[in-house]
Amino acid sequence: MTDFNSSDHINSGYVAYCGGNFDSAIAEYTLALSEDDSNYHDWSDRGYFYFLKGKYQAAIDDYTQAIKLAPFIADLYSKRGNARFESRDKQGAIDDYTQAIKLNPSGYPYYRRGIVHESIMSYQSAIDDYTQAIKLAPQKKVFWLKHALDLRGQVYLLLNRKLEAREDFLAAQAAQNK
């Protein structure tokens, strides 16, 4: 019988995740973290598995542990923001996306923060965030560029700004056809 160490559990957990067995993945990562809790990747990965299972508070807790270990990683704040949004903690989500933007002003946290602002009917803030997301969108990320244009267009429609909405919908179509 072979004794498993932390990295063996991580490897087994990753294989379980790849096979869609999130419960086993969580169990293996839990064993690994009980042996070595110093790697933010492991906390973040398990948080993601919890997120996929709809266990948002557990995901938030794991992302918080990862952030304690690596407070300079913007992606960790975005991931926790996603879990907070799904758990209906919209101000917490806005705070996390804002911190991600401070650490690394990329399009994704602007895009996600725009979704939160739209959900709380803070339409101008949503437009501002979608605009930043569109400006910062990498050319390779056509899907979410298109989605940001569509969402901003929808907010323009809510504000009865039909010409701007039409421009965004046409730009979204053009982005999709590239």
C-alpha positions in Angstrom: 0.0 0.0 0.0 1.4 3.4 -1.0 1.1 6.4 1.3 -0.4 9.4 -0.4 1.2 12.8 0.1 -0.3 16.2 -0.5 0.7 16.3 -4.2 -0.7 12.8 -4.8 -4.1 14.0 -3.4 -3.9 17.1 -5.6 -3.2 15.0 -8.7 -6.1 12.6 -7.8 -8.3 15.6 -7.2 -7.5 17.1 -10.5 -8.2 13.7 -12.3 -11.6 13.6 -10.5 -12.3 17.2 -11.5 -11.5 16.3 -15.2 -13.9 13.4 -15.0 -16.6 15.7 -13.6 -16.5 14.1 -10.1 -16.5 17.3 -8.1 -17.2 15.6 -4.8 -14.1 13.4 -5.1 -12.1 16.4 -6.3 -13.2 18.3 -3.2 -12.4 15.3 -0.9 -8.9 14.9 -2.4 -8.1 18.6 -2.1 -9.4 18.6 1.4 -6.9 15.8 2.3 -4.1 17.6 0.5 -4.9 20.9 2.4 -5.0 19.0 5.7 -1.3 18.0 5.0 -0.2 21.3 3.5 -2.3 24.5 3.5 0.3 26.9 2.2 -0.4 26.8 -1.5 -3.0 29.4 -2.7 -3.6 27.4 -5.9 -4.9 24.5 -3.9 -7.4 26.7 -2.0 -8.4 28.4 -5.2 -8.9 25.1 -7.0 -11.0 23.6 -4.3 -13.0 26.9 -4.1 -13.7 26.5 -7.9 -14.9 23.0 -7.3 -17.3 24.2 -4.6 -18.4 27.0 -6.9 -19.2 24.4 -9.6 -21.3 22.5 -7.1 -23.2 25.6 -6.1 -21.7 25.7 -2.7 -21.0 29.4 -2.8 -20.1 30.1 0.8 -17.6 27.3 0.8 -16.1 28.7 -2.4 -16.0 32.2 -0.8 -14.2 30.7 2.3 -11.6 28.9 0.1 -11.0 32.0 -2.1 -10.6 34.0 1.1 -7.9 31.6 2.3 -6.2 31.8 -1.1 -6.3 35.6 -0.9 -4.7 35.6 2.6 -1.8 33.6 1.0 -1.5 35.7 -2.2 -3.3 39.1 -1.8 -1.6 40.4 -4.9 -3.4 37.9 -7.3 -6.2 39.8 -9.0 -7.8 36.6 -10.4 -8.5 35.4 -6.8 -10.6 38.5 -6.1 -12.6 38.0 -9.4 -13.3 34.4 -8.5 -14.5 35.3 -5.0 -16.5 38.1 -6.6 -18.2 35.5 -8.8 -19.1 33.4 -5.8 -20.3 36.4 -3.9 -22.5 37.5 -6.8 -24.0 34.0 -7.0 -24.7 34.0 -3.2 -26.4 37.4 -3.7 -23.8 39.4 -1.9 -23.7 42.1 -4.6 -21.8 44.7 -2.6 -19.2 42.1 -1.7 -18.9 41.2 -5.4 -18.5 44.8 -6.4 -15.8 45.2 -3.7 -13.9 42.1 -5.0 -14.1 43.2 -8.6 -12.9 46.7 -7.7 -9.9 45.2 -5.9 -9.1 43.0 -8.9 -9.2 46.1 -11.1 -6.8 47.9 -8.7 -4.4 45.0 -8.9 -4.7 44.4 -12.6 -7.0 46.6 -14.7 -8.1 44.0 -17.2 -11.5 43.7 -19.0 -12.9 40.7 -17.1 -13.5 42.3 -13.7 -15.0 45.4 -15.3 -17.3 43.1 -17.3 -18.4 41.2 -14.2 -18.8 44.4 -12.1 -20.9 45.7 -14.9 -23.2 42.7 -14.6 -23.5 43.4 -10.8 -24.2 47.1 -11.4 -26.9 46.2 -14.0 -28.5 43.8 -11.5 -28.9 46.5 -8.9 -30.2 49.0 -11.6 -27.1 51.2 -11.3 -27.2 51.6 -15.1 -24.7 54.3 -15.7 -22.1 52.4 -13.6 -22.9 49.3 -15.6 -22.4 51.2 -18.9 -19.1 52.6 -17.6 -17.9 49.2 -16.6 -19.0 47.5 -19.9 -17.2 50.4 -21.8 -14.0 49.7 -19.9 -14.3 46.0 -20.5 -14.8 46.5 -24.2 -11.7 48.8 -24.3 -9.6 46.3 -22.5 -10.9 43.2 -24.2 -8.2 41.0 -25.7 -8.9 40.4 -29.4 -8.8 36.6 -28.8 -11.7 36.9 -26.3 -14.5 37.5 -28.8 -17.2 35.7 -26.8 -17.1 38.0 -23.8 -16.3 41.1 -25.9 -19.5 40.3 -27.8 -21.3 39.7 -24.6 -20.2 43.0 -23.1 -21.4 44.8 -26.2 -24.7 43.0 -26.0 -25.1 43.8 -22.3 -24.2 47.4 -22.7 -26.7 47.6 -25.6 -29.4 46.1 -23.4 -28.7 48.8 -20.7 -28.9 51.5 -23.3 -32.3 50.1 -24.3 -33.4 50.2 -20.7 -32.5 53.9 -20.7 -34.3 54.4 -24.0 -31.0 55.2 -25.7 -31.9 53.3 -28.9 -29.2 54.6 -31.2 -26.4 53.6 -28.8 -28.0 50.3 -28.2 -28.2 49.7 -32.0 -24.5 50.6 -32.4 -23.6 48.1 -29.7 -25.7 45.3 -31.1 -24.2 45.9 -34.6 -20.6 45.9 -33.1 -21.4 42.7 -31.2 -22.5 41.1 -34.5 -19.4 42.3 -36.2 -17.2 40.9 -33.4 -18.9 37.5 -33.7 -18.4 37.4 -37.5 -14.6 38.0 -37.2 
